Amino acid sequence: VSLFFNLNNQLTQDKAFRHALAFGVPDLHAERAVSPIAKTSWAYTDKVKRYDPDLAQAKKLLSAAKIASESATLALTTFSQYVDVAQSIADSWTSLGVPTNVKVVSSLPPDYQVLLSAQEVPPDPDQYPFWHSTQTQTNITGFVNVKIDKLLEDARQEIDTESRKKIYADFQRRLVEE
């Protein structure tokens, strides 16, 4: 279960704002994923930036964000099975000064701001369908990053496992930072 930020939405395009929201996710009493690659994968690394709950850091980043968070109202879209988790997150973000409403849907709307949803992580660490800029049907966030595209392309072409692991480690660090 993950939060997906729609990068085609003006409010969620700002990286400092996204980081603030990430730090503003409360402790949900479940294991926190730190990478888009499954912890059980041979390519997984935990040497990425962590976004553990830190309200002071969230507030600091919100004040530095390029958006006016006081006037922004955020919609957290989710499916019925995640509504309790979504409400906990929305309450935390609202307490930070970003009024957040939970919107329950039955299918993915194209205009969401933040989506709380589950995504099955394949056993192979290939994340091309989810994050490469050319994958308009499966890259639901609208993420575009030339370096990430290149890493995903290189990882698909690399046959040496150790070299491929290094590429995926770099991919994970860069994507999590975004």
C-alpha positions, 0 to 999 in steps of 0.5 A: 500500500503506497501513496502516489502523488500526481505530478501533473497536479499543480499542488503536488508538483512541488518536491518540498511539499511532497517531502513534507507530506511524506514526513507528515504520514503518521505511524500507522503501526505497520512496517513502512516500505522505504523503497519501490522495490520489494524488501524480499528482492535481490535488488532491494536496498535500504540505503535510501532517504527515509521519511519516518514520521517527523512533524517538525521536519514536515512543518519546516518543509511546508514553510519552504514549499513553493505553494501556499499550503494555508490556502491549499486543500488536498484530496486524498483519493482511495478505495473503500478498503483503505479509508481508515488509513487514508483518514489517519493520514488526512487528519495528520496532514490537516493538523500540519496545516494542509486541509485534507479530505478523503475521497473514496472511489471505485476506480482510478480517477485521472485527476487525483492529487494523492492516491492511497492504493495497493500495487503488487510489486513483482518479484523481478525488480524491473520498475520500468512499467511504473516509472519510465516516462514513456509508460503513460498507461501504467506510470500513474503519477506522470513521473518524468525524469531523464536519469530515472528513465536511463537507469531503468533502461540500463537495468533492463539491458544489463545481464550481470547481476551485481552490475544490475543490482548497483543500477537498481540501488541508484534507481531506488535512491533517486526515485525515493528522493523525488 
